[in-house]
């Protein structure tokens, strides 16, 4: 039987200046050659095919270029290799947080199929044997690590592949042999403290305790069951913490990795929440104290933030008590990543998406630890807001609106929740376009509602627009248009004339006109100016002046409107 394995690798350069990038590997030469020609036709600057021969006896690769075609790379100065090596050099280096993160990315599919985390892989002998036997999985990991490192450092690719292969072989061999020696203690929540105390002075206590935890987790495949077991261990350690902090930190490691998996929240909740709902749950777990304070102050936040019970409540309590801060950081990092993703937060409900984004903005900003972090959060929300002023989203937002007034209400809601100057301006353009349309004016003038109710609606819209802090000119133009429509409604029914000729007392007329002049019962604009003129005329009436001076309680109630209308100094 041959002791040599042969496969072919295809590299390409997208531009003449680019470095070679590994595109694919195959045991079939014809397949590789066909793909090489297709890449050249698709615009790649150059391609190269190498024949890789692996000698099982020596454990070494030999490489021969069998095909190269395309534009030659320009000659450039040689790059000095780094003077320090920051990559993993021993099996112990694989247990660091950075290494485990990289393992999670490189072996994502394999880990998902096994239902395990990188922490478990590094502490379970049976998983090491399974991975070692897979062969191709480890080879792909080696290639993904060695190729970019070779391009960055200038080292020989196959030397780096041999180094990575040897490192993984040593790590797997060590773990498998330790498993056969049965050095990992058995552990349950009831024996947790005794196990931790027996290992506290051991040089490899983290490795041994990690192996014990991973063996206990091996009985469960579902994320929720694993988190339940780890929460039980964490609860016992927290209750008896002094001197056992190192063990609690180890328990947190697999917890962080389990929460990082996309299917974990679905399993814990027993359903698949939409992206917005998932983010609200996660911010509640990560920043419970801040979220609960905001919920008390804002009923709309309280309505959208669900209570945390069971598992999620347990981890929320740990974070709130000052433990599991790495988990808090990891959840916050995931929230930022999801916020920047292109996915809709509420795919089937545009109004709910705006509401969800507002709640997240309040909670995440409050949870920001410093000014820099809060600035990053603000920038992320500004980026997300760009999606809310796109034509597709606005169309979705306006779908199902019963009339033109409701369309305007929804667009004002959009303006109120925009982050970023350019986003506010774009939202204002959508609003101005809708308010300026004949459809809106016709609806407001021909509605079955009373004129007083329609004017009040316009005044409320105008007040919300002013409060939404639109760019000065945008807000002014929109408010002005609402004022013009209000004047047309009043003219249609000859409102001021009816009030002046009506049977109401002079003081009642004065009060009604003042509410128009101050923008409370009608939008500011031509109508408010006309009402203001009538108010100024009535204030010269001796009866009105006498009524105001002899009834201080009425004057006190009207004074804010008089100041808003500009007929009384503040």
Legacy VTK file of the C-alpha trace (Angstrom):
# vtk DataFile Version 3.0
C-alpha trace
ASCII
DATASET POLYDATA
POINTS 570 float
0.000 0.000 0.000
1.304 3.488 -0.883
2.484 5.656 1.976
1.899 8.827 -0.045
-1.324 10.824 -0.363
-1.705 13.257 -3.259
-4.029 16.188 -3.721
-4.010 19.351 -5.807
-4.436 22.942 -4.629
-5.645 25.942 -6.621
-4.374 29.433 -5.768
-5.347 32.726 -7.412
-4.492 36.431 -7.393
-7.408 38.834 -7.858
-5.038 41.603 -8.965
-1.390 41.512 -10.069
-0.389 43.103 -6.739
-2.444 40.734 -4.553
-0.977 37.787 -2.697
-1.793 34.214 -3.656
-5.013 33.002 -2.001
-5.971 29.359 -1.639
-9.262 28.804 -3.483
-9.809 25.055 -3.284
-8.202 21.654 -2.849
-9.151 18.405 -4.580
-7.783 14.962 -5.241
-8.894 15.260 -8.882
-6.490 17.133 -11.127
-9.021 17.647 -13.919
-11.425 19.417 -11.548
-8.706 21.769 -10.312
-7.521 22.579 -13.848
-11.058 23.289 -15.039
-11.662 25.678 -12.133
-8.333 27.391 -12.807
-9.319 28.149 -16.410
-12.758 29.391 -15.327
-11.175 31.756 -12.780
-8.952 33.261 -15.453
-11.968 33.841 -17.695
-13.879 35.445 -14.792
-11.210 38.111 -14.347
-8.618 36.732 -11.925
-5.163 38.178 -12.588
-3.367 34.826 -12.259
-3.870 31.227 -11.143
-1.516 28.533 -9.916
-2.043 24.785 -9.409
0.265 22.806 -7.149
0.572 19.081 -6.556
0.860 18.282 -2.860
2.315 14.936 -1.809
2.020 13.900 1.846
4.412 11.210 3.087
2.711 9.389 5.964
6.004 7.934 7.168
7.809 11.256 7.517
4.711 13.381 8.081
5.968 15.939 5.538
4.518 17.595 2.440
6.326 18.128 -0.817
4.941 20.648 -3.286
5.357 20.986 -7.060
3.803 23.693 -9.238
2.113 21.952 -12.175
0.356 24.948 -13.752
0.660 28.734 -13.578
-0.926 31.282 -15.869
-1.835 34.966 -15.860
-0.246 38.352 -15.199
3.051 38.186 -13.356
3.266 39.907 -9.988
5.321 43.130 -9.916
8.688 42.867 -8.230
8.625 44.376 -4.753
10.933 44.593 -1.808
11.087 41.584 0.459
9.164 41.922 3.678
10.960 41.172 6.907
9.412 38.392 8.938
8.084 39.463 12.335
10.644 39.387 15.094
8.095 37.970 17.520
5.676 35.130 17.003
2.234 35.724 18.439
0.597 32.504 17.217
0.066 29.336 19.242
3.238 27.370 19.840
2.183 24.813 22.475
-1.008 22.912 23.343
-1.524 25.195 26.360
-1.931 28.169 23.982
-5.039 26.572 22.473
-6.918 27.081 25.756
-6.798 30.894 25.699
-9.925 32.917 24.941
-8.534 34.145 21.596
-7.624 30.615 20.507
-11.027 29.260 21.496
-12.711 32.028 19.509
-10.691 31.066 16.450
-11.487 27.378 16.946
-15.179 28.277 17.097
-14.915 30.020 13.700
-12.727 27.448 11.957
-14.636 24.389 13.192
-18.094 25.956 13.324
-19.842 23.296 11.228
-18.105 20.355 12.925
-18.820 21.694 16.409
-22.464 22.279 15.499
-22.840 18.706 14.239
-21.344 17.364 17.455
-23.429 19.715 19.599
-20.368 20.934 21.547
-18.320 24.069 22.180
-14.572 24.696 21.758
-14.193 24.437 25.558
-15.623 20.902 25.469
-13.483 19.932 22.475
-10.342 20.967 24.343
-11.292 18.957 27.442
-12.972 15.794 26.129
-10.750 12.914 24.940
-13.566 11.310 22.923
-14.016 14.509 20.903
-10.268 14.740 20.276
-10.275 11.180 18.919
-13.294 11.958 16.736
-11.698 15.098 15.308
-8.360 13.404 14.751
-10.065 10.560 12.883
-11.924 12.983 10.598
-8.649 13.962 8.888
-10.085 16.405 6.373
-11.507 18.691 9.078
-8.100 19.212 10.650
-6.446 19.600 7.241
-8.842 22.402 6.331
-8.177 24.128 9.650
-4.424 23.865 9.074
-4.786 25.394 5.605
-7.001 28.239 6.839
-4.426 29.101 9.495
-1.238 28.618 7.506
-2.105 30.384 4.248
-2.829 33.883 5.668
0.082 33.540 8.095
2.424 32.709 5.230
1.212 35.719 3.266
1.622 38.011 6.258
4.969 36.779 7.542
6.717 35.572 4.398
7.336 32.132 5.944
7.158 28.974 3.845
3.572 27.757 3.595
4.283 24.073 4.022
6.561 24.662 6.972
3.704 26.511 8.663
1.277 23.723 7.790
3.636 21.177 9.307
3.958 23.296 12.443
0.196 23.659 12.882
-0.345 19.954 12.165
2.257 19.013 14.761
0.687 21.347 17.334
-2.769 19.850 16.870
-1.312 16.349 16.964
0.408 17.074 20.282
-2.742 18.609 21.754
-4.936 15.677 20.680
-2.366 13.105 21.855
-2.064 14.749 25.252
-5.840 14.910 25.767
-6.423 11.327 24.605
-3.678 9.952 26.824
-4.964 11.911 29.832
-8.390 10.480 29.200
-7.012 6.947 29.182
-5.198 7.674 32.428
-8.546 8.847 33.871
-7.024 11.955 35.422
-10.222 14.012 35.077
-12.378 13.797 38.214
-16.104 13.089 38.035
-18.203 16.036 39.150
-21.818 16.834 40.015
-23.312 19.936 41.623
-23.271 18.179 45.006
-19.559 17.281 44.704
-18.549 20.558 43.032
-17.064 22.254 46.105
-15.118 19.184 47.183
-13.677 18.762 43.681
-12.705 22.419 43.447
-11.025 22.343 46.843
-9.109 19.157 45.995
-7.692 20.839 42.868
-6.947 24.314 44.239
-3.191 23.681 44.643
-2.736 21.548 41.514
-0.579 23.053 38.761
-3.107 22.002 36.085
-6.246 22.741 38.098
-7.925 24.642 35.241
-7.277 21.792 32.796
-8.503 19.118 35.213
-11.582 21.034 36.362
-12.383 21.881 32.733
-12.181 18.172 31.887
-14.526 17.350 34.764
-17.052 19.985 33.631
-16.874 18.842 30.009
-17.430 15.200 31.014
-20.543 16.258 32.922
-21.751 18.282 29.922
-21.262 15.258 27.640
-24.518 13.832 28.983
-26.435 16.708 27.392
-26.640 17.826 23.790
-29.220 20.602 24.025
-27.868 24.085 24.900
-30.574 24.659 27.518
-29.677 21.469 29.391
-25.996 22.401 29.387
-26.729 25.898 30.644
-28.928 24.435 33.374
-26.091 22.241 34.622
-23.534 25.056 34.467
-25.918 27.416 36.299
-26.234 24.868 39.088
-22.443 24.719 39.466
-22.165 28.515 39.276
-24.837 28.984 41.933
-23.001 26.699 44.371
-19.673 28.421 43.735
-21.130 31.928 44.128
-22.702 30.945 47.443
-19.318 29.654 48.682
-17.010 31.895 46.684
-13.928 32.978 48.680
-10.930 31.094 47.289
-12.946 29.512 44.471
-13.078 32.430 42.016
-10.826 30.552 39.569
-13.393 27.753 39.300
-16.254 30.209 38.682
-14.255 31.753 35.839
-13.871 28.308 34.278
-17.599 27.646 34.535
-18.187 30.927 32.698
-16.074 29.858 29.685
-18.469 27.254 28.242
-21.424 29.457 29.194
-20.059 32.252 26.985
-19.528 29.830 24.099
-22.986 28.284 24.421
-24.685 31.698 24.423
-22.657 32.632 21.331
-24.330 29.846 19.328
-27.297 31.035 17.251
-29.642 28.207 18.248
-29.151 28.619 22.017
-31.817 31.256 22.623
-34.355 29.292 20.593
-33.723 26.217 22.746
-33.894 28.167 26.012
-37.106 30.016 25.079
-38.708 27.024 23.408
-39.480 29.102 20.316
-37.682 31.069 17.620
-37.922 34.800 18.369
-37.497 37.353 15.607
-34.146 39.195 15.616
-35.571 42.201 17.472
-37.165 40.063 20.164
-33.943 38.111 20.628
-31.953 41.333 21.026
-34.331 42.657 23.679
-33.997 39.420 25.659
-30.193 39.554 25.418
-29.918 43.200 26.495
-32.132 42.383 29.491
-29.793 39.533 30.469
-26.647 41.616 29.916
-27.835 44.912 31.440
-30.688 44.017 33.750
-30.206 46.874 36.203
-30.234 49.560 33.516
-33.123 47.961 31.617
-35.275 47.727 34.722
-34.638 51.361 35.663
-35.675 52.504 32.182
-38.737 50.232 32.280
-39.930 51.943 35.452
-39.600 55.358 33.825
-41.006 54.435 30.395
-44.111 52.201 30.146
-43.409 51.526 26.464
-40.079 49.942 27.380
-41.738 47.896 30.127
-44.307 46.638 27.610
-41.668 45.363 25.177
-39.132 43.947 27.649
-40.291 40.508 28.841
-39.601 39.319 32.396
-36.661 36.931 32.760
-37.361 33.616 34.386
-35.635 30.276 34.755
-32.264 29.982 33.046
-32.150 33.501 31.655
-33.198 34.905 35.005
-30.422 32.945 36.720
-27.702 34.288 34.440
-29.191 37.777 34.640
-28.901 37.580 38.453
-25.261 36.453 38.228
-24.334 39.368 35.965
-26.277 41.820 38.098
-24.400 40.591 41.178
-21.077 41.390 39.486
-20.182 37.892 38.263
-19.841 36.610 34.677
-18.666 39.940 33.278
-17.105 38.134 30.301
-20.585 36.867 29.448
-21.935 40.411 29.731
-19.227 41.653 27.362
-19.863 38.789 24.918
-23.607 39.465 24.833
-22.982 43.196 24.309
-20.596 42.394 21.464
-23.194 40.143 19.843
-25.834 42.859 20.163
-23.583 45.314 18.346
-22.943 42.735 15.620
-26.676 42.045 15.190
-27.426 45.761 15.177
-25.066 46.244 12.230
-26.405 43.238 10.309
-28.717 43.767 7.305
-31.531 41.674 8.808
-34.847 43.303 9.690
-35.549 43.301 13.430
-39.280 42.746 12.890
-39.623 41.368 9.350
-43.418 41.599 9.215
-44.120 44.729 11.265
-42.438 48.006 10.378
-44.049 49.949 13.243
-42.912 47.345 15.774
-39.421 47.500 14.283
-39.191 51.225 14.984
-40.481 50.679 18.519
-38.012 47.848 19.109
-35.116 49.932 17.824
-36.112 52.796 20.150
-36.162 50.463 23.165
-32.810 48.956 22.227
-31.296 52.411 21.780
-32.419 53.484 25.248
-31.249 50.302 26.957
-27.939 49.851 25.151
-26.958 53.500 25.570
-27.771 53.347 29.284
-25.681 50.186 29.588
-22.637 51.779 27.903
-19.733 51.766 30.318
-17.981 54.905 29.078
-18.304 57.741 26.607
-16.394 55.883 23.882
-18.649 52.840 24.123
-21.776 54.988 24.065
-20.456 56.789 20.999
-19.929 53.436 19.257
-23.500 52.467 20.130
-24.832 55.767 18.744
-22.902 55.239 15.505
-24.274 51.700 15.219
-27.844 52.972 15.616
-27.199 55.673 13.016
-26.068 52.944 10.633
-29.171 50.864 11.417
-31.379 53.945 10.936
-30.269 54.145 7.300
-32.287 50.995 6.657
-35.409 52.600 8.133
-35.451 55.444 5.609
-35.030 53.191 2.583
-37.867 53.058 0.060
-38.609 49.406 0.867
-38.970 50.036 4.581
-41.088 53.181 4.187
-43.371 51.318 1.776
-43.716 48.550 4.352
-44.391 51.123 7.095
-47.214 52.756 5.163
-48.846 49.499 4.111
-52.194 49.003 5.780
-52.555 52.630 6.879
-56.250 53.338 6.770
-55.976 56.932 5.541
-53.541 59.721 4.708
-53.558 61.023 8.286
-52.408 57.668 9.617
-49.629 57.603 7.001
-48.431 60.976 8.298
-48.643 59.745 11.902
-46.413 56.780 11.040
-43.879 58.948 9.257
-43.746 61.342 12.213
-43.083 58.289 14.400
-40.244 57.429 12.029
-38.795 60.952 12.303
-39.006 60.853 16.099
-36.845 57.725 16.227
-34.163 58.590 13.703
-30.489 58.748 14.683
-28.043 60.682 12.533
-28.399 63.988 10.668
-28.617 62.464 7.174
-31.195 59.916 8.332
-33.376 62.595 9.941
-33.199 64.620 6.751
-34.238 61.645 4.622
-37.116 60.816 6.993
-38.210 64.472 6.836
-38.261 64.253 3.031
-40.607 61.280 3.163
-42.837 63.166 5.615
-42.830 66.398 3.630
-43.638 64.523 0.444
-46.670 62.891 2.092
-47.956 66.059 3.792
-47.559 68.105 0.599
-49.538 65.578 -1.451
-53.085 66.480 -2.488
-54.245 63.223 -0.908
-53.442 64.415 2.625
-54.924 67.890 2.170
-58.088 66.419 0.660
-58.443 63.929 3.497
-58.070 66.600 6.187
-60.503 68.996 4.525
-63.144 66.388 3.613
-62.985 64.143 6.657
-66.186 63.277 8.546
-64.590 64.489 11.755
-65.507 67.909 13.086
-63.338 70.849 12.090
-62.227 71.258 15.718
-61.054 67.643 15.865
-59.171 67.939 12.573
-57.455 71.129 13.719
-56.480 69.483 16.989
-54.982 66.544 15.037
-52.901 68.953 12.943
-51.763 70.827 16.080
-50.650 67.558 17.699
-48.782 66.543 14.529
-47.071 69.917 14.446
-46.043 69.653 18.090
-44.510 66.191 17.543
-42.609 67.427 14.499
-41.133 70.309 16.498
-40.162 67.892 19.297
-38.536 65.420 16.878
-35.615 67.835 16.298
-35.611 67.755 12.518
-33.139 69.916 10.644
-34.366 73.525 11.001
-35.511 74.125 7.431
-37.077 70.668 7.074
-39.088 71.059 10.271
-40.107 74.621 9.368
-41.387 73.667 5.911
-43.434 70.746 7.241
-44.922 72.792 10.101
-45.749 75.589 7.695
-47.656 73.210 5.418
-49.690 71.890 8.363
-50.517 75.480 9.336
-51.711 76.233 5.802
-53.978 73.172 5.770
-55.355 74.222 9.165
-56.221 77.649 7.784
-58.046 76.062 4.827
-60.108 73.851 7.167
-61.066 76.879 9.264
-61.957 78.851 6.144
-64.117 75.993 4.791
-66.413 76.194 7.828
-65.877 79.935 8.602
-64.725 78.873 12.056
-63.614 82.225 13.498
-66.767 83.957 12.335
-68.930 81.285 13.978
-67.033 81.652 17.243
-67.288 85.435 17.253
-71.013 85.431 16.412
-71.848 82.496 18.641
-73.854 82.466 21.854
-70.871 81.732 24.097
-69.867 84.272 26.732
-67.057 86.729 25.930
-64.721 84.877 28.281
-65.483 81.536 26.573
-64.841 83.058 23.159
-61.635 84.574 24.446
-60.492 81.190 25.768
-61.309 79.362 22.494
-59.523 81.930 20.344
-56.546 81.881 22.689
-56.241 78.092 22.331
-56.027 78.573 18.539
-53.530 81.418 18.834
-51.243 79.422 21.124
-51.172 76.334 18.877
-52.994 74.098 21.362
-56.225 73.537 19.448
-54.994 74.391 15.945
-51.630 74.398 14.154
-49.487 77.504 14.238
-49.819 79.413 10.972
-52.310 81.728 9.281
-55.179 80.564 11.514
-53.227 81.138 14.734
-52.231 84.601 13.528
-55.862 85.471 12.818
-56.882 84.135 16.226
-54.094 86.121 17.851
-55.375 89.311 16.232
-58.856 88.665 17.632
-57.395 87.917 21.068
-55.469 91.195 21.053
-58.665 93.036 20.074
-60.699 91.362 22.838
-58.051 92.174 25.438
-58.862 95.827 24.885
-62.484 95.112 25.801
-63.154 96.440 29.361
-65.406 93.480 30.179
-62.669 90.988 29.316
-60.046 92.920 31.256
-62.368 93.135 34.232
-63.155 89.423 34.057
-59.470 88.512 34.014
-58.607 90.845 36.895
-61.497 89.711 39.114
-61.057 85.985 38.436
-57.390 85.214 39.112
-57.952 81.467 38.796
-59.080 81.898 35.185
-56.146 84.205 34.460
-53.754 81.606 35.942
-55.165 78.871 33.694
-55.014 81.064 30.573
-51.618 82.602 31.278
-49.509 79.778 29.701
-51.563 80.026 26.479
-51.266 83.811 26.461
-47.498 83.521 26.780
-47.362 80.865 24.026
-49.483 83.075 21.764
-47.196 86.039 22.423
-49.856 88.268 23.873
-48.382 88.282 27.383
-44.755 88.592 28.475
-43.272 85.471 30.039
LINES 1 571
570 0 1 2 3 4 5 6 7 8 9 10 11 12 13 14 15 16 17 18 19 20 21 22 23 24 25 26 27 28 29 30 31 32 33 34 35 36 37 38 39 40 41 42 43 44 45 46 47 48 49 50 51 52 53 54 55 56 57 58 59 60 61 62 63 64 65 66 67 68 69 70 71 72 73 74 75 76 77 78 79 80 81 82 83 84 85 86 87 88 89 90 91 92 93 94 95 96 97 98 99 100 101 102 103 104 105 106 107 108 109 110 111 112 113 114 115 116 117 118 119 120 121 122 123 124 125 126 127 128 129 130 131 132 133 134 135 136 137 138 139 140 141 142 143 144 145 146 147 148 149 150 151 152 153 154 155 156 157 158 159 160 161 162 163 164 165 166 167 168 169 170 171 172 173 174 175 176 177 178 179 180 181 182 183 184 185 186 187 188 189 190 191 192 193 194 195 196 197 198 199 200 201 202 203 204 205 206 207 208 209 210 211 212 213 214 215 216 217 218 219 220 221 222 223 224 225 226 227 228 229 230 231 232 233 234 235 236 237 238 239 240 241 242 243 244 245 246 247 248 249 250 251 252 253 254 255 256 257 258 259 260 261 262 263 264 265 266 267 268 269 270 271 272 273 274 275 276 277 278 279 280 281 282 283 284 285 286 287 288 289 290 291 292 293 294 295 296 297 298 299 300 301 302 303 304 305 306 307 308 309 310 311 312 313 314 315 316 317 318 319 320 321 322 323 324 325 326 327 328 329 330 331 332 333 334 335 336 337 338 339 340 341 342 343 344 345 346 347 348 349 350 351 352 353 354 355 356 357 358 359 360 361 362 363 364 365 366 367 368 369 370 371 372 373 374 375 376 377 378 379 380 381 382 383 384 385 386 387 388 389 390 391 392 393 394 395 396 397 398 399 400 401 402 403 404 405 406 407 408 409 410 411 412 413 414 415 416 417 418 419 420 421 422 423 424 425 426 427 428 429 430 431 432 433 434 435 436 437 438 439 440 441 442 443 444 445 446 447 448 449 450 451 452 453 454 455 456 457 458 459 460 461 462 463 464 465 466 467 468 469 470 471 472 473 474 475 476 477 478 479 480 481 482 483 484 485 486 487 488 489 490 491 492 493 494 495 496 497 498 499 500 501 502 503 504 505 506 507 508 509 510 511 512 513 514 515 516 517 518 519 520 521 522 523 524 525 526 527 528 529 530 531 532 533 534 535 536 537 538 539 540 541 542 543 544 545 546 547 548 549 550 551 552 553 554 555 556 557 558 559 560 561 562 563 564 565 566 567 568 569
